[in-house]
């Protein structure tokens, strides 16, 4: 019996806390103009679980322009930082790495034999000989 009363008290406290929060919120809203009050009421309704209002209609061409402008602004904000960093990094990488001529026929560290072209595995004669030689050794 005691456990249920404790749970009831806890539930009642939670409900009262929410009520107090909303009362304070409602009282705080009264200091604003009517237009702002409506916006805050919508926000509160969304907090309680209502669906947010739909976005206002914008012509598609205008929307595309807005998206392009936004991308350009983002790019301009990011570009100056990246250019400075890239120049420094590229210079240090070029000095440290020795130059490599060609990737070869897949004999690199990839672990793959041959190469794929148009969905088919292409093997060079050297690779075929390696495969045949490894099969003979395995027996």
Steps between C-alpha positions, in 0.01 A plus 500: 500500500779738590676449163195606302453817701865594442459445126181706499675784683791487256264507201302785652820699556604452137161614374504802729852591384383500139196709589719752682736520203216573261343755734830684527541481122149634444561784746830584331331521162261773616781757489530474121291639214212291363694383194787373712256343746351294217844380396582397857164322532581303185839408644337384822248291308785335310673427833183328617496278192309693235617498141704806406339739249581448133765715340381786285484440122795629300527497121736223387730729301531734796567203729779381270655847504486510879668159524776607257563820697514307825752253354715784368502671838596176674772437243640852538510464877681165483730565200749747654577262785533195274727668246752598765501156658512309171798693369702424811401133507563439129847653515606282791355184342673558165841538664472186713358257241721352231352510151339178375471420132178314413289272711609183320276201444359473849817379669449769765398443860129473413504119510292479183626313195434669166271792437134546418391649169134517399407248767761240396822405674798560270814299573840560342710203387737555795211477746373183335845341534512600869162337561602178318829490689332542839257212423789263416678589825186434699482133387 
